[in-house]
Amino acid sequence: MQRFTNGSTEFQTHCLTGCIVVPLSSNCAVTFLDFSEDIHVGKVTVKDVAAAANVSPSTVSNYFNRPARLSDDTRDRIRRAIRDLGFVPNDAARRLRAGTNPVVGYIAFELMSAFTPGIANAIEREVAARGMHVLMANDTESTDRERSYIELFEMQRVSGLIIAPVGEIETDLLELKRRGTPSVLSARLATSDSLASSSADGILGGYLAVSHLLEIGCRRVAFVTTSPELRQMSDRLQGALRAMDEQRGATFEVIQVPERSVGAGAAVAADIAARAESARPDALFCANDLLAIGVIQHLAVHTDIRIPSDVAVIGYDDIEFAASTAVPLSSVRVSAESLGVAAVELLFEEMELVASARPGELPDTPSRHILFEPQLVSRASTLRGGATG
């Protein structure tokens, strides 16, 4: 067990192998779960905790399972009693007895990116406001790890699951829902009416980016991305191609990179600089802002290629650093905050639907899909001759 402090909140954790848990604020209540029996240091029991906090044992039970029912003062007294007595409950056994779990799971494919933490922050805050906890995992774009985490969270009987998917997992999530665990797709539109989703229109985002590049006179466009097999990337590619279809005489290429990072973007810039001038693209649409920042940094520092006169560059997500690059970066803005808030709203709706459904069946009420429209943000990296976005 490890104990650490974040602000005024103390956390006790048990290791859950392979899972990355991120405390994102001083109000965060992130819980690791184990399968052992209750650990009673010095034979401490729930009754001892109740006596120390001057509450009933059932109130201590509510602290773990239904914290929203308790006042802040009562929760603080129980928290101090648990800390002072060194009581560590067995989450798995307690959930089986109570039939509830105050934990929801969140699986992301790039939890440590520049964009995803904004979604995670919003999810943690909104879940905590409802008196529950968040357990987060990073599958690093591995479909095997993704399925493993889904299975693990189901075994832990989380109350619900938010997932930014890598693979095609809707069938698995529908089966999970039939077995009583609701889920919400984050950053990808669900195709099933029985799965909720909070997403941004990636096809529109790709279209906006490339249409802007064509409008400023670019005719040799390249899309810098990782594998287009990832739906979020393929949607952006589809939108880019739609824009290209509207412009005669323009050429388009896909430059594939191993990861969406600053370093990968710099490597692309080095490759482009090594080409003959006639073989270079005159515009780069990068699948995220980190790639675009890497491109700009390398071209500005190591070459005489001018941005945007020789090569215009646009990114995606409009992260905080986009406006602060050597040449301020144009981007397609997607609100991470909105995606996270909507995902939690949908998940709690799904919990109610699943609770009212017949055992082993999907709810009769269709799930909701919230689709946000991205926005074009034009800055110096694409502004040629006074063009505006």
C-alpha positions in Angstrom: 0.0 0.0 0.0 1.1 3.6 -0.7 -0.1 6.7 1.0 0.3 10.1 -0.5 -1.2 13.6 -0.1 -2.5 15.9 -2.9 -3.5 19.3 -1.4 -5.7 18.6 1.6 -6.7 15.1 0.4 -4.9 12.0 1.4 -5.1 8.9 -0.8 -4.4 5.2 0.1 -3.8 3.0 -2.9 -3.2 -0.6 -3.8 -1.4 -1.6 -6.9 -3.6 -2.6 -9.9 -1.0 -4.0 -12.4 -0.8 -2.1 -15.6 -3.3 0.6 -14.8 -2.4 4.2 -14.8 -4.3 6.3 -12.3 -4.1 10.0 -12.4 -5.1 12.3 -9.5 -6.1 15.4 -11.4 -7.2 17.8 -8.6 -7.2 18.3 -4.9 -10.8 17.1 -4.8 -10.0 14.0 -6.7 -11.0 10.7 -5.1 -9.3 8.1 -7.1 -9.5 4.5 -5.8 -7.5 1.4 -6.5 -9.4 -1.9 -5.9 -8.2 -5.2 -4.6 -9.5 -8.7 -4.0 -8.2 -9.3 -0.5 -10.1 -9.6 2.7 -10.6 -6.4 4.7 -7.3 -5.4 6.2 -7.9 -4.6 9.9 -4.7 -3.0 11.2 -4.7 -3.8 14.9 -8.1 -5.5 14.5 -9.8 -2.3 13.4 -13.4 -2.8 12.3 -16.2 -0.8 10.7 -17.7 -0.4 14.1 -14.4 1.1 15.4 -14.5 3.6 12.6 -18.1 4.5 13.3 -17.4 5.0 17.0 -14.4 7.2 16.3 -16.4 9.3 13.8 -19.5 9.4 16.1 -21.7 7.9 13.4 -23.5 4.6 12.9 -21.9 1.7 11.0 -24.5 2.1 8.3 -23.3 5.7 7.8 -19.7 4.4 7.4 -21.2 2.0 4.8 -22.8 5.0 3.0 -19.4 6.8 3.0 -18.0 4.0 0.8 -21.1 3.2 -1.3 -23.3 6.3 -1.4 -21.1 9.3 -0.3 -23.5 11.8 -1.9 -26.0 11.0 0.9 -23.7 12.3 3.6 -22.8 15.9 4.5 -19.3 17.3 4.0 -18.8 17.4 7.7 -19.8 13.7 8.2 -17.6 12.6 5.3 -14.7 14.5 6.8 -15.1 12.9 10.2 -15.3 9.4 8.7 -12.2 10.1 6.5 -10.2 11.3 9.5 -11.3 8.2 11.5 -10.2 5.9 8.7 -6.9 7.6 8.4 -6.2 7.7 12.2 -7.2 4.1 12.7 -5.5 2.8 9.6 -8.6 1.0 8.4 -8.5 -0.3 4.8 -11.7 -1.9 3.5 -12.0 -4.6 0.9 -13.7 -2.9 -2.0 -14.6 -6.1 -3.9 -16.3 -7.8 -0.9 -18.1 -4.6 0.1 -19.5 -4.1 -3.4 -20.8 -7.7 -3.4 -22.6 -7.1 -0.1 -24.0 -3.7 -1.0 -24.7 -4.3 -4.7 -23.2 -0.9 -5.6 -19.8 0.5 -6.6 -19.0 4.3 -6.3 -16.4 3.9 -9.1 -16.6 4.5 -12.8 -13.8 3.5 -15.3 -12.2 5.7 -17.9 -10.1 4.1 -20.7 -8.1 6.4 -23.0 -5.7 5.5 -25.9 -3.4 8.4 -25.2 -3.9 9.5 -21.6 -0.6 11.4 -21.5 -1.2 13.4 -24.7 -1.7 17.2 -24.7 -5.4 16.9 -25.4 -6.8 13.9 -23.4 -6.0 15.3 -19.9 -8.5 18.1 -20.6 -11.2 15.4 -21.1 -10.0 13.4 -18.1 -10.1 16.6 -15.9 -13.7 17.3 -16.8 -14.7 13.6 -16.3 -13.0 13.5 -12.9 -14.6 16.8 -11.8 -18.1 15.9 -12.9 -18.0 12.4 -11.4 -16.7 13.7 -8.1 -19.5 16.2 -8.0 -21.9 13.3 -8.1 -20.1 11.7 -5.1 -18.3 9.0 -7.0 -14.7 8.2 -8.0 -12.8 7.7 -11.2 -10.4 4.9 -12.1 -8.3 5.6 -15.3 -6.4 3.4 -17.6 -4.2 4.0 -20.7 -4.3 1.3 -23.3 -1.6 3.0 -25.5 -3.6 2.3 -28.7 -3.4 -1.5 -28.1 -6.6 -3.4 -28.9 -5.5 -6.2 -26.7 -4.9 -3.9 -23.7 -8.2 -2.2 -24.4 -10.2 -5.4 -24.2 -8.2 -6.5 -21.1 -9.1 -3.3 -19.3 -12.8 -3.6 -20.3 -12.8 -7.2 -18.8 -10.9 -6.0 -15.7 -13.4 -3.1 -15.1 -16.3 -5.5 -15.5 -14.8 -7.9 -12.9 -14.3 -5.0 -10.6 -18.0 -4.2 -11.1 -17.6 -0.5 -11.9 -20.9 1.4 -12.1 -20.1 2.5 -15.6 -17.4 2.9 -18.2 -16.2 5.8 -20.4 -13.9 4.7 -23.2 -12.1 6.5 -26.1 -11.9 3.4 -28.2 -9.1 2.1 -30.4 -10.7 -0.9 -31.9 -14.2 -1.8 -33.0 -15.7 -2.6 -29.6 -19.4 -1.7 -29.9 -20.5 -5.4 -30.0 -18.5 -6.0 -26.8 -19.9 -2.9 -25.1 -23.5 -3.9 -26.0 -22.9 -7.3 -24.4 -21.5 -5.5 -21.4 -24.6 -3.4 -21.2 -26.8 -6.5 -21.3 -24.9 -7.8 -18.3 -25.5 -4.6 -16.4 -22.5 -2.3 -17.0 -23.3 0.8 -19.1 -20.7 2.6 -21.2 -20.2 5.7 -23.2 -17.9 6.2 -26.2 -15.7 9.3 -25.9 -14.3 11.2 -28.9 -16.0 8.7 -31.3 -19.6 8.6 -32.6 -21.3 5.4 -31.8 -23.0 3.6 -34.7 -25.5 1.7 -32.5 -28.6 3.4 -31.1 -28.1 1.4 -27.9 -24.7 3.0 -27.1 -24.2 6.5 -26.0 -21.4 8.7 -27.3 -19.8 12.1 -26.8 -17.8 13.1 -29.8 -16.7 15.8 -32.2 -17.3 15.7 -35.9 -13.9 14.6 -37.2 -15.0 14.5 -40.8 -16.1 18.1 -40.6 -12.8 18.9 -38.8 -10.7 17.4 -41.6 -12.8 19.2 -44.2 -12.4 22.6 -42.5 -8.6 22.2 -42.2 -8.0 21.3 -45.9 -10.6 23.7 -47.3 -8.8 26.5 -45.5 -5.4 25.4 -47.0 -7.0 25.3 -50.5 -8.6 28.7 -49.9 -5.2 30.3 -49.2 -3.8 28.9 -52.5 -2.1 25.7 -51.5 -2.3 23.0 -54.1 0.1 20.2 -52.8 -1.4 19.1 -49.6 -0.1 16.4 -47.3 -1.8 14.8 -44.3 0.5 13.8 -41.5 -0.9 11.0 -39.3 -0.4 7.7 -37.6 -2.3 4.7 -38.8 -5.6 5.7 -40.5 -7.0 2.5 -39.0 -7.8 4.5 -35.9 -11.3 5.8 -36.5 -10.5 9.3 -35.2 -7.7 9.6 -37.8 -9.7 8.0 -40.6 -12.5 10.5 -40.1 -10.1 13.4 -40.4 -8.7 11.9 -43.6 -12.2 11.4 -45.0 -13.0 15.0 -44.4 -9.7 16.1 -46.0 -10.4 14.1 -49.1 -13.9 15.5 -49.4 -12.3 19.0 -49.5 -9.8 17.9 -52.1 -12.5 16.6 -54.3 -13.8 20.1 -54.6 -10.5 21.5 -55.9 -9.3 20.5 -59.4 -5.6 20.3 -60.0 -4.6 19.8 -56.4 -2.6 16.9 -55.2 -2.8 15.0 -51.9 -0.4 12.7 -50.0 -0.5 10.9 -46.7 2.7 10.9 -44.6 2.5 8.2 -42.0 4.3 8.6 -38.7 4.8 6.1 -35.8 3.4 8.4 -33.2 1.6 11.8 -32.9 4.4 13.6 -31.1 6.6 16.7 -31.5 9.6 14.5 -32.3 7.6 12.7 -35.1 6.6 16.1 -36.5 10.2 17.3 -36.5 11.2 14.1 -38.4 8.6 14.8 -41.1 9.9 18.4 -41.4 13.4 17.1 -41.9 12.3 14.7 -44.6 10.4 17.5 -46.4 13.3 19.8 -46.3 15.5 17.2 -47.9 13.2 16.9 -50.9 13.6 18.9 -54.0 11.6 22.1 -53.9 9.2 20.9 -56.6 8.5 17.7 -54.7 7.7 19.4 -51.4 4.1 19.8 -50.3 3.1 23.5 -49.9 0.7 22.6 -47.1 0.7 20.2 -44.1 -2.4 19.2 -42.3 -1.2 17.5 -39.1 -3.5 15.0 -37.3 -2.8 16.8 -34.0 -1.1 19.9 -32.7 2.0 18.2 -31.3 2.9 17.0 -34.8 2.4 20.5 -36.2 4.5 22.0 -33.4 7.3 19.7 -34.3 7.1 20.6 -37.9 7.2 24.3 -37.2 10.0 24.1 -34.7 12.2 22.2 -37.1 11.5 24.3 -40.2 11.9 27.5 -38.3 15.2 26.6 -36.6 17.0 24.3 -39.0 15.9 25.3 -42.5 15.3 28.4 -44.7 11.8 27.2 -45.6 9.3 29.9 -44.7 6.0 29.4 -42.9 3.5 29.9 -44.4 4.9 31.3 -47.6 6.6 28.1 -48.7 4.7 25.6 -46.5 1.5 26.4 -44.6 0.9 24.3 -41.5 -2.3 23.5 -39.6 -2.9 21.2 -36.6 -5.8 19.7 -34.8 -7.3 20.1 -31.3 -6.1 23.7 -30.6 -4.2 22.8 -27.4 -3.0 25.5 -25.1 0.4 25.8 -26.7 -0.8 26.2 -30.2 -0.8 30.0 -30.1 2.7 30.1 -28.5 4.8 28.3 -31.1 7.6 30.1 -33.1 5.0 30.7 -35.7 1.5 30.7 -34.0 -0.3 27.6 -35.2 -3.6 27.4 -37.0 -5.7 24.6 -35.8 -9.1 22.9 -35.6 -10.5 23.6 -32.2 -12.3 20.8 -30.3 -13.4 21.4 -26.7 -12.0 18.7 -24.4 -14.0 20.2 -21.6 -17.3 19.8 -23.5 -16.4 16.2 -24.5 -15.7 15.2 -20.9 -18.7 16.9 -19.3 -21.1 15.4 -21.9 -19.6 11.9 -21.4 -20.4 12.0 -17.7 -23.9 13.3 -18.3 -24.5 10.5 -20.8 -23.0 7.8 -18.5 -25.3 8.7 -15.6 -28.3 8.6 -18.0 -27.1 5.2 -19.1 -26.9 4.0 -15.5 -30.5 4.8 -15.0 -31.6 3.1 -18.3 -29.7 -0.1 -17.4 -31.1 -0.1 -13.9 -34.7 -0.1 -15.3 -34.0 -2.6 -18.1 -35.1 -6.3 -17.9 -32.2 -8.6 -16.8 -30.1 -9.7 -19.8 -31.8 -7.2 -22.2 -31.0 -3.8 -23.6 -33.1 -0.9 -22.4 -36.1 0.0 -24.7 -35.1 3.7 -24.7 -32.4 4.6 -27.3 -29.1 6.0 -26.1 -28.2 9.6 -26.9 -25.4 10.8 -29.1 -23.9 14.3 -28.5 -21.9 15.5 -31.5 -19.9 18.7 -31.3 -18.9 20.8 -34.3 -15.2 21.7 -34.4 -14.1 25.2 -35.3 -11.3 26.5 -37.6 -8.8 28.8 -35.8 -6.5 30.7 -38.2 -3.2 32.0 -37.0 0.1 33.0 -38.6 1.1 29.5 -39.8 -1.5 29.6 -42.6 -2.2 33.3 -43.0 -1.0 34.2 -46.5 -1.5 37.7 -48.0 -4.0 38.8 -45.3 -6.2 35.6 -45.5 -8.5 35.2 -42.5 -10.4 32.2 -41.1 
